[in-house]
Amino acid sequence: MMNILKYILTFLKYTLIFIVLFFIVLIGFLFYADSFMPEWNGSYKLGKGLFLIEWDWNTQKIVYSGETESNGYGGRYIIPPFPDSPWICMHEVNANDLWVIVKATTLKGNYPRYYLIDKSFNIEGLDWKADNCDSIIQSHIIVTSDSIRFEDILKKKNVDLRFNNIRYKYMYRREE
């Protein structure tokens, strides 16, 4: 009888140790998962320090967080807002090693714009304000509201990205 009780207590002790260790590892994994899997929290790596992040009111932003920051929770907003609406819905975004293409509208769904972001800029180690990094990035962005002109730009620059095989697709619409 004493041996059985001893085995049960030993079993419970090791079970409790296993459960506690399991939860410690799980919490540690979830805490650090953002650094290697930011997609879990609505941040998508586009490469070269660019991230697509989900923002307030079902909108998205493309930000520059730098190469060393891997979570993409914030950063410098690089796509300027529309003249009549600061809120942008990124409907389609696709990226490769050299380029990012974006199809965006306002929250109401009108005024489509197409963005081509050339990721050949180099601002690592520069002082954002002193070296005017925002202007450097903006000089690598082409914006148009004409889809046919956008396709021509993609052909001229030999960009092999299209929206028919997109990586990130959003169809959020907020009715007002």
DOKOL-660244 format. One record per atom (N, C-alpha, C): x, y, z; chain; atom name. Coordinates in steps of 0.2 Angstrom, whole numbers, plus 2048, in hexadecimal, padded with zeros to 3 digits. Last residue first. Layout:
REM DOKOL-660244
> X | Y | Z | A | CA .
...
//
This chain:
REM DOKOL-660244
> 79C | 90A | 725 | A | N .
> 79A | 910 | 729 | A | CA .
> 793 | 913 | 728 | A | C .
> 7A3 | 8FA | 725 | A | N .
> 79E | 8FE | 722 | A | CA .
> 79D | 904 | 727 | A | C .
> 7B3 | 8F5 | 720 | A | N .
> 7AF | 8F8 | 726 | A | CA .
> 7A9 | 8FC | 723 | A | C .
> 7BA | 8E7 | 71A | A | N .
> 7B6 | 8ED | 718 | A | CA .
> 7B2 | 8EF | 71F | A | C .
> 7C7 | 8DD | 716 | A | N .
> 7C4 | 8E0 | 71B | A | CA .
> 7C0 | 8E6 | 718 | A | C .
> 7CF | 8D4 | 70F | A | N .
> 7C8 | 8D6 | 70C | A | CA .
> 7C4 | 8DA | 711 | A | C .
> 7DF | 8D0 | 70B | A | N .
> 7DA | 8D3 | 710 | A | CA .
> 7D4 | 8D5 | 70C | A | C .
> 7EC | 8C5 | 709 | A | N .
> 7E6 | 8C8 | 706 | A | CA .
> 7E1 | 8CA | 70C | A | C .
> 7FC | 8C2 | 705 | A | N .
> 7F8 | 8C4 | 70A | A | CA .
> 7F2 | 8C7 | 707 | A | C .
> 801 | 8BC | 6F9 | A | N .
> 803 | 8B9 | 6FF | A | CA .
> 7FF | 8BB | 705 | A | C .
> 7FA | 8B9 | 6E9 | A | N .
> 7FC | 8BD | 6EF | A | CA .
> 7FD | 8B9 | 6F5 | A | C .
> 7F8 | 8B7 | 6DB | A | N .
> 7FB | 8B2 | 6E0 | A | CA .
> 7FE | 8B5 | 6E6 | A | C .
> 7F2 | 8C2 | 6D6 | A | N .
> 7EF | 8BC | 6D5 | A | CA .
> 7F2 | 8B6 | 6D9 | A | C .
> 7FB | 8CD | 6D7 | A | N .
> 7F6 | 8CC | 6DC | A | CA .
> 7F2 | 8C6 | 6DB | A | C .
> 80C | 8CA | 6D4 | A | N .
> 805 | 8CB | 6D2 | A | CA .
> 801 | 8CA | 6D7 | A | C .
> 81D | 8CC | 6D0 | A | N .
> 818 | 8CB | 6D5 | A | CA .
> 811 | 8CD | 6D2 | A | C .
> 829 | 8CF | 6CA | A | N .
> 826 | 8C9 | 6C8 | A | CA .
> 820 | 8C7 | 6CD | A | C .
> 82E | 8DD | 6C1 | A | N .
> 82B | 8DB | 6C8 | A | CA .
> 827 | 8D4 | 6C6 | A | C .
> 834 | 8E5 | 6B7 | A | N .
> 835 | 8DE | 6B8 | A | CA .
> 833 | 8DB | 6BF | A | C .
> 831 | 8F2 | 6B5 | A | N .
> 835 | 8F1 | 6BA | A | CA .
> 837 | 8E9 | 6BB | A | C .
> 827 | 8F1 | 6AB | A | N .
> 82D | 8F4 | 6AA | A | CA .
> 832 | 8F3 | 6AF | A | C .
> 81D | 8E9 | 6B2 | A | N .
> 820 | 8E6 | 6AC | A | CA .
> 827 | 8EA | 6AB | A | C .
> 819 | 8F2 | 6BC | A | N .
> 81B | 8EC | 6BE | A | CA .
> 81F | 8E8 | 6B8 | A | C .
> 814 | 8FC | 6B4 | A | N .
> 81A | 8FE | 6B8 | A | CA .
> 81D | 8F7 | 6BA | A | C .
> 809 | 8F6 | 6AE | A | N .
> 80E | 8F8 | 6AA | A | CA .
> 815 | 8F9 | 6AE | A | C .
> 801 | 8F4 | 6BA | A | N .
> 804 | 8EE | 6B6 | A | CA .
> 809 | 8F0 | 6B2 | A | C .
> 7FE | 902 | 6BC | A | N .
> 802 | 8FE | 6C1 | A | CA .
> 805 | 8F7 | 6BE | A | C .
> 7F7 | 905 | 6B2 | A | N .
> 7FD | 908 | 6B2 | A | CA .
> 801 | 904 | 6B7 | A | C .
> 7EC | 8FD | 6B5 | A | N .
> 7EF | 8FC | 6AF | A | CA .
> 7F6 | 8FF | 6AF | A | C .
> 7E7 | 903 | 6C1 | A | N .
> 7EA | 8FC | 6C1 | A | CA .
> 7ED | 8FA | 6BB | A | C .
> 7EB | 912 | 6C8 | A | N .
> 7E9 | 90F | 6C2 | A | CA .
> 7EC | 908 | 6C1 | A | C .
> 7F0 | 919 | 6D2 | A | N .
> 7E9 | 917 | 6D3 | A | CA .
> 7E6 | 913 | 6CD | A | C .
> 801 | 916 | 6D8 | A | N .
> 7FC | 918 | 6D3 | A | CA .
> 7F5 | 916 | 6D5 | A | C .
> 811 | 919 | 6DE | A | N .
> 80A | 918 | 6E0 | A | CA .
> 806 | 91A | 6DA | A | C .
> 820 | 912 | 6E3 | A | N .
> 81C | 914 | 6DE | A | CA .
> 815 | 913 | 6DF | A | C .
> 82E | 914 | 6EE | A | N .
> 826 | 912 | 6EE | A | CA .
> 823 | 916 | 6E8 | A | C .
> 83A | 919 | 6F1 | A | N .
> 83A | 912 | 6EE | A | CA .
> 832 | 910 | 6EE | A | C .
> 838 | 925 | 6F7 | A | N .
> 83B | 925 | 6F0 | A | CA .
> 83B | 91E | 6ED | A | C .
> 835 | 921 | 704 | A | N .
> 82F | 924 | 6FF | A | CA .
> 832 | 924 | 6F8 | A | C .
> 841 | 91E | 709 | A | N .
> 83D | 919 | 708 | A | CA .
> 837 | 91B | 703 | A | C .
> 847 | 92B | 709 | A | N .
> 84A | 926 | 706 | A | CA .
> 845 | 920 | 704 | A | C .
> 83E | 932 | 711 | A | N .
> 83E | 934 | 70A | A | CA .
> 842 | 92E | 706 | A | C .
> 841 | 92B | 71D | A | N .
> 83A | 92B | 71B | A | CA .
> 83A | 92C | 713 | A | C .
> 84E | 92F | 720 | A | N .
> 84C | 928 | 71E | A | CA .
> 845 | 927 | 71B | A | C .
> 856 | 93A | 723 | A | N .
> 850 | 93B | 71F | A | CA .
> 84E | 934 | 71C | A | C .
> 860 | 93B | 72C | A | N .
> 862 | 938 | 725 | A | CA .
> 85C | 938 | 720 | A | C .
> 85A | 940 | 737 | A | N .
> 860 | 943 | 734 | A | CA .
> 861 | 941 | 72D | A | C .
> 850 | 936 | 739 | A | N .
> 84E | 93D | 738 | A | CA .
> 854 | 940 | 734 | A | C .
> 856 | 929 | 73B | A | N .
> 850 | 92A | 737 | A | CA .
> 84F | 931 | 735 | A | C .
> 867 | 926 | 738 | A | N .
> 862 | 929 | 73C | A | CA .
> 85C | 92B | 738 | A | C .
> 86B | 915 | 732 | A | N .
> 86A | 91D | 731 | A | CA .
> 866 | 91F | 736 | A | C .
> 86B | 908 | 733 | A | N .
> 870 | 90B | 737 | A | CA .
> 870 | 913 | 736 | A | C .
> 864 | 905 | 724 | A | N .
> 866 | 902 | 72A | A | CA .
> 86C | 906 | 72D | A | C .
> 85F | 909 | 718 | A | N .
> 85F | 90E | 71D | A | CA .
> 861 | 90B | 724 | A | C .
> 85E | 906 | 708 | A | N .
> 862 | 904 | 70D | A | CA .
> 862 | 90A | 712 | A | C .
> 852 | 900 | 6FB | A | N .
> 855 | 905 | 700 | A | CA .
> 859 | 902 | 705 | A | C .
> 84C | 8F6 | 6F4 | A | N .
> 854 | 8F7 | 6F3 | A | CA .
> 856 | 8FC | 6F7 | A | C .
> 83F | 8F2 | 6F3 | A | N .
> 842 | 8F1 | 6F9 | A | CA .
> 84A | 8F2 | 6F9 | A | C .
> 832 | 8FC | 6ED | A | N .
> 839 | 8F9 | 6EB | A | CA .
> 83D | 8F8 | 6F1 | A | C .
> 822 | 8FA | 6EC | A | N .
> 827 | 8FC | 6F1 | A | CA .
> 82D | 8F8 | 6EF | A | C .
> 814 | 900 | 6E4 | A | N .
> 81A | 8FC | 6E3 | A | CA .
> 81F | 8FE | 6E7 | A | C .
> 803 | 901 | 6E7 | A | N .
> 809 | 903 | 6E9 | A | CA .
> 80E | 8FD | 6E7 | A | C .
> 7F3 | 907 | 6E2 | A | N .
> 7F8 | 902 | 6E1 | A | CA .
> 7FF | 904 | 6E3 | A | C .
> 7E3 | 90B | 6E7 | A | N .
> 7EA | 90D | 6E6 | A | CA .
> 7EE | 907 | 6E6 | A | C .
> 7D2 | 90F | 6E5 | A | N .
> 7D7 | 90A | 6E6 | A | CA .
> 7DE | 90D | 6E4 | A | C .
> 7C6 | 916 | 6EB | A | N .
> 7CC | 919 | 6E9 | A | CA .
> 7D2 | 914 | 6EA | A | C .
> 7BC | 90D | 6F7 | A | N .
> 7BD | 910 | 6F1 | A | CA .
> 7C4 | 913 | 6F0 | A | C .
> 7BA | 907 | 704 | A | N .
> 7BB | 903 | 6FE | A | CA .
> 7BC | 906 | 6F7 | A | C .
> 7BA | 90E | 70F | A | N .
> 7B3 | 90D | 70C | A | CA .
> 7B4 | 909 | 705 | A | C .
> 7C7 | 90E | 713 | A | N .
> 7C2 | 90A | 717 | A | CA .
> 7BC | 909 | 713 | A | C .
> 7D0 | 90F | 703 | A | N .
> 7CE | 912 | 709 | A | CA .
> 7C9 | 90D | 70D | A | C .
> 7DB | 902 | 6FD | A | N .
> 7D5 | 906 | 6FC | A | CA .
> 7D4 | 90A | 703 | A | C .
> 7E9 | 8FA | 6F4 | A | N .
> 7E5 | 8FC | 6FA | A | CA .
> 7E0 | 901 | 6F8 | A | C .
> 7F4 | 8EE | 6F0 | A | N .
> 7EE | 8F1 | 6EE | A | CA .
> 7EA | 8F3 | 6F4 | A | C .
> 806 | 8ED | 6EF | A | N .
> 800 | 8EE | 6F3 | A | CA .
> 7FA | 8F1 | 6EF | A | C .
> 815 | 8E4 | 6EE | A | N .
> 810 | 8E7 | 6EA | A | CA .
> 80A | 8E8 | 6EF | A | C .
> 826 | 8E5 | 6F1 | A | N .
> 820 | 8E4 | 6F4 | A | CA .
> 81B | 8E8 | 6EF | A | C .
> 836 | 8DD | 6EC | A | N .
> 830 | 8E2 | 6EB | A | CA .
> 82B | 8E0 | 6F0 | A | C .
> 840 | 8D4 | 6EE | A | N .
> 842 | 8DB | 6EB | A | CA .
> 83C | 8E0 | 6EC | A | C .
> 83C | 8C8 | 6F3 | A | N .
> 842 | 8CB | 6F6 | A | CA .
> 843 | 8D2 | 6F4 | A | C .
> 82A | 8CC | 6F4 | A | N .
> 82F | 8C7 | 6F2 | A | CA .
> 836 | 8CB | 6F5 | A | C .
> 818 | 8CD | 6F7 | A | N .
> 81F | 8CF | 6F8 | A | CA .
> 824 | 8CA | 6F6 | A | C .
> 808 | 8D4 | 6F7 | A | N .
> 80D | 8CF | 6F5 | A | CA .
> 814 | 8D2 | 6F5 | A | C .
> 7F8 | 8D8 | 6FC | A | N .
> 7FF | 8DA | 6FD | A | CA .
> 803 | 8D3 | 6FB | A | C .
> 7E8 | 8DF | 6FB | A | N .
> 7ED | 8DA | 6F9 | A | CA .
> 7F4 | 8DC | 6F9 | A | C .
> 7E2 | 8E9 | 703 | A | N .
> 7DE | 8E3 | 701 | A | CA .
> 7E3 | 8DD | 6FE | A | C .
> 7E4 | 8F2 | 710 | A | N .
> 7E8 | 8EF | 70B | A | CA .
> 7E4 | 8E9 | 709 | A | C .
> 7DC | 901 | 713 | A | N .
> 7DB | 8F9 | 713 | A | CA .
> 7DF | 8F7 | 70E | A | C .
> 7E0 | 90F | 71D | A | N .
> 7E1 | 90B | 717 | A | CA .
> 7DF | 904 | 718 | A | C .
> 7DB | 91F | 723 | A | N .
> 7DB | 917 | 724 | A | CA .
> 7DB | 914 | 71D | A | C .
> 7DB | 92C | 720 | A | N .
> 7E1 | 929 | 723 | A | CA .
> 7E1 | 922 | 723 | A | C .
> 7D4 | 933 | 712 | A | N .
> 7D3 | 92E | 717 | A | CA .
> 7DA | 92B | 719 | A | C .
> 7D7 | 93B | 707 | A | N .
> 7D1 | 93C | 70B | A | CA .
> 7CF | 937 | 710 | A | C .
> 7E4 | 938 | 703 | A | N .
> 7E3 | 93F | 705 | A | CA .
> 7DC | 940 | 709 | A | C .
> 7EA | 929 | 70C | A | N .
> 7E6 | 92C | 706 | A | CA .
> 7E5 | 933 | 708 | A | C .
> 7FA | 928 | 713 | A | N .
> 7F3 | 928 | 713 | A | CA .
> 7F0 | 92B | 70D | A | C .
> 809 | 920 | 70D | A | N .
> 806 | 926 | 70F | A | CA .
> 7FE | 925 | 70F | A | C .
> 812 | 913 | 714 | A | N .
> 80D | 914 | 70E | A | CA .
> 809 | 91A | 711 | A | C .
> 81A | 912 | 71F | A | N .
> 81D | 914 | 719 | A | CA .
> 818 | 915 | 713 | A | C .
> 81C | 915 | 730 | A | N .
> 817 | 914 | 72B | A | CA .
> 819 | 916 | 724 | A | C .
> 828 | 90D | 73A | A | N .
> 826 | 913 | 736 | A | CA .
> 822 | 911 | 730 | A | C .
> 821 | 903 | 746 | A | N .
> 827 | 905 | 742 | A | CA .
> 824 | 90C | 73F | A | C .
> 81B | 8F4 | 74D | A | N .
> 81B | 8FB | 74C | A | CA .
> 821 | 8FD | 748 | A | C .
> 81D | 8E6 | 74E | A | N .
> 817 | 8E9 | 751 | A | CA .
> 816 | 8F1 | 750 | A | C .
> 827 | 8DE | 748 | A | N .
> 823 | 8E2 | 744 | A | CA .
> 81D | 8E5 | 747 | A | C .
> 831 | 8D6 | 74D | A | N .
> 82A | 8D5 | 74F | A | CA .
> 825 | 8D9 | 74B | A | C .
> 83E | 8D8 | 74A | A | N .
> 83B | 8D2 | 746 | A | CA .
> 834 | 8D2 | 748 | A | C .
> 84A | 8E3 | 747 | A | N .
> 844 | 8E2 | 74B | A | CA .
> 840 | 8DD | 747 | A | C .
> 855 | 8E4 | 73E | A | N .
> 856 | 8E0 | 744 | A | CA .
> 850 | 8DF | 749 | A | C .
> 84F | 8EA | 733 | A | N .
> 851 | 8E3 | 732 | A | CA .
> 852 | 8E0 | 739 | A | C .
> 841 | 8F5 | 736 | A | N .
> 848 | 8F3 | 735 | A | CA .
> 84A | 8EC | 735 | A | C .
> 834 | 8F8 | 734 | A | N .
> 837 | 8F7 | 73B | A | CA .
> 83E | 8F6 | 73B | A | C .
> 829 | 900 | 72B | A | N .
> 830 | 8FF | 72B | A | CA .
> 832 | 8FE | 732 | A | C .
> 818 | 8FB | 726 | A | N .
> 81D | 8FF | 72A | A | CA .
> 824 | 8FC | 729 | A | C .
> 809 | 8FC | 720 | A | N .
> 80F | 8F9 | 71F | A | CA .
> 814 | 8FE | 722 | A | C .
> 7FA | 8F8 | 729 | A | N .
> 7FF | 8FC | 727 | A | CA .
> 805 | 8F9 | 725 | A | C .
> 7E8 | 8F6 | 728 | A | N .
> 7EE | 8F3 | 728 | A | CA .
> 7F3 | 8F9 | 726 | A | C .
> 7D8 | 8F5 | 731 | A | N .
> 7DD | 8F8 | 72C | A | CA .
> 7E4 | 8F5 | 72D | A | C .
> 7CE | 8F2 | 73A | A | N .
> 7CF | 8EE | 734 | A | CA .
> 7D3 | 8F1 | 72F | A | C .
> 7D1 | 8FC | 744 | A | N .
> 7CB | 8FC | 740 | A | CA .
> 7CC | 8F8 | 73A | A | C .
> 7E3 | 8FC | 746 | A | N .
> 7DC | 8FD | 748 | A | CA .
> 7D7 | 8FD | 743 | A | C .
> 7EC | 8EF | 73D | A | N .
> 7EB | 8F5 | 741 | A | CA .
> 7E4 | 8F6 | 743 | A | C .
> 7F8 | 8E4 | 738 | A | N .
> 7F1 | 8E5 | 739 | A | CA .
> 7F0 | 8EB | 73E | A | C .
> 806 | 8E7 | 72E | A | N .
> 803 | 8E6 | 735 | A | CA .
> 7FC | 8E8 | 735 | A | C .
> 813 | 8E2 | 725 | A | N .
> 80C | 8E3 | 724 | A | CA .
> 809 | 8E2 | 72B | A | C .
> 823 | 8E8 | 725 | A | N .
> 81E | 8E4 | 728 | A | CA .
> 817 | 8E6 | 726 | A | C .
> 835 | 8E9 | 720 | A | N .
> 82E | 8EB | 71F | A | CA .
> 829 | 8E6 | 722 | A | C .
> 842 | 8E4 | 721 | A | N .
> 83F | 8E8 | 726 | A | CA .
> 838 | 8EB | 726 | A | C .
> 843 | 8DC | 716 | A | N .
> 846 | 8E2 | 716 | A | CA .
> 844 | 8E7 | 71B | A | C .
> 832 | 8D4 | 716 | A | N .
> 839 | 8D4 | 715 | A | CA .
> 83C | 8DB | 715 | A | C .
> 826 | 8D3 | 71B | A | N .
> 826 | 8D4 | 714 | A | CA .
> 82D | 8D5 | 712 | A | C .
> 81E | 8CB | 728 | A | N .
> 824 | 8CD | 725 | A | CA .
> 824 | 8CE | 71E | A | C .
> 80F | 8D0 | 730 | A | N .
> 812 | 8CC | 72B | A | CA .
> 818 | 8CF | 728 | A | C .
> 806 | 8CF | 73E | A | N .
> 80C | 8D3 | 73C | A | CA .
> 80F | 8CE | 737 | A | C .
> 7FC | 8C9 | 746 | A | N .
> 7FA | 8CE | 741 | A | CA .
> 800 | 8D2 | 73E | A | C .
> 801 | 8C0 | 74F | A | N .
> 7FE | 8C6 | 752 | A | CA .
> 7FD | 8CB | 74C | A | C .
> 807 | 8B6 | 747 | A | N .
> 802 | 8B4 | 74C | A | CA .
> 7FE | 8BA | 74F | A | C .
> 811 | 8BB | 740 | A | N .
> 80A | 8BB | 73D | A | CA .
> 805 | 8B9 | 742 | A | C .
> 81D | 8BB | 746 | A | N .
> 819 | 8C0 | 748 | A | CA .
> 812 | 8C0 | 745 | A | C .
> 827 | 8B0 | 74B | A | N .
> 820 | 8AF | 747 | A | CA .
> 81B | 8B4 | 749 | A | C .
> 832 | 8B4 | 752 | A | N .
> 833 | 8B0 | 74C | A | CA .
> 82C | 8AE | 748 | A | C .
> 82C | 8BD | 75B | A | N .
> 833 | 8BE | 758 | A | CA .
> 834 | 8BA | 752 | A | C .
> 821 | 8B7 | 760 | A | N .
> 820 | 8BD | 75C | A | CA .
> 827 | 8BF | 758 | A | C .
> 825 | 8AD | 769 | A | N .
> 823 | 8AB | 762 | A | CA .
> 822 | 8B1 | 75D | A | C .
> 828 | 8B0 | 776 | A | N .
> 82D | 8B1 | 771 | A | CA .
> 82B | 8B0 | 769 | A | C .
> 81C | 8AD | 77C | A | N .
> 81F | 8B4 | 77D | A | CA .
> 824 | 8B5 | 778 | A | C .
> 81A | 8A0 | 778 | A | N .
> 815 | 8A5 | 776 | A | CA .
> 818 | 8AC | 777 | A | C .
> 825 | 89A | 77F | A | N .
> 824 | 89A | 778 | A | CA .
> 81F | 89F | 775 | A | C .
> 822 | 89D | 78C | A | N .
> 828 | 89F | 789 | A | CA .
> 828 | 89F | 781 | A | C .
> 816 | 896 | 78E | A | N .
> 816 | 89D | 78E | A | CA .
> 81C | 8A0 | 78B | A | C .
> 81B | 889 | 78B | A | N .
> 816 | 88B | 787 | A | CA .
> 816 | 893 | 788 | A | C .
> 824 | 887 | 796 | A | N .
> 827 | 887 | 78F | A | CA .
> 822 | 88A | 78A | A | C .
> 81B | 888 | 7A0 | A | N .
> 821 | 88D | 7A0 | A | CA .
> 823 | 88D | 799 | A | C .
> 813 | 87D | 79E | A | N .
> 810 | 884 | 79D | A | CA .
> 816 | 889 | 79D | A | C .
> 81C | 873 | 7A0 | A | N .
> 819 | 873 | 799 | A | CA .
> 816 | 87B | 798 | A | C .
> 820 | 874 | 7AD | A | N .
> 825 | 876 | 7A8 | A | CA .
> 822 | 877 | 7A1 | A | C .
> 813 | 871 | 7B3 | A | N .
> 816 | 877 | 7B4 | A | CA .
> 81B | 879 | 7AE | A | C .
> 812 | 863 | 7AE | A | N .
> 80D | 868 | 7AC | A | CA .
> 810 | 86F | 7AD | A | C .
> 81E | 85D | 7B4 | A | N .
> 81D | 85D | 7AC | A | CA .
> 818 | 863 | 7AA | A | C .
> 81B | 85F | 7C1 | A | N .
> 821 | 862 | 7BF | A | CA .
> 820 | 863 | 7B7 | A | C .
> 80F | 857 | 7C2 | A | N .
> 80F | 85E | 7C3 | A | CA .
> 815 | 862 | 7C1 | A | C .
> 815 | 84B | 7BF | A | N .
> 810 | 84D | 7BA | A | CA .
> 80F | 855 | 7BB | A | C .
> 81D | 849 | 7C9 | A | N .
> 820 | 84A | 7C3 | A | CA .
> 81B | 84C | 7BE | A | C .
> 814 | 848 | 7D4 | A | N .
> 819 | 84D | 7D4 | A | CA .
> 81C | 84E | 7CD | A | C .
> 80C | 83D | 7D0 | A | N .
> 809 | 844 | 7D0 | A | CA .
> 80E | 849 | 7D0 | A | C .
> 816 | 833 | 7D1 | A | N .
> 813 | 834 | 7CA | A | CA .
> 80F | 83B | 7CA | A | C .
> 818 | 833 | 7DF | A | N .
> 81E | 835 | 7DA | A | CA .
> 81B | 836 | 7D3 | A | C .
> 80C | 830 | 7E3 | A | N .
> 80E | 836 | 7E5 | A | CA .
> 814 | 838 | 7E0 | A | C .
> 80B | 823 | 7DE | A | N .
> 806 | 828 | 7DC | A | CA .
> 809 | 82F | 7DE | A | C .
> 816 | 81D | 7E5 | A | N .
> 816 | 81D | 7DD | A | CA .
> 811 | 822 | 7DB | A | C .
> 811 | 81E | 7F2 | A | N .
> 817 | 821 | 7F0 | A | CA .
> 818 | 822 | 7E8 | A | C .
> 806 | 816 | 7F1 | A | N .
> 805 | 81D | 7F3 | A | CA .
> 80B | 820 | 7F1 | A | C .
> 80C | 809 | 7EF | A | N .
> 807 | 80C | 7EA | A | CA .
> 806 | 814 | 7EB | A | C .
> 814 | 808 | 7FA | A | N .
> 817 | 808 | 7F4 | A | CA .
> 812 | 80B | 7EF | A | C .
> 80A | 806 | 804 | A | N .
> 80E | 80C | 804 | A | CA .
> 812 | 80D | 7FE | A | C .
> 804 | 7FA | 800 | A | N .
> 800 | 800 | 800 | A | CA .
> 804 | 806 | 800 | A | C .
//
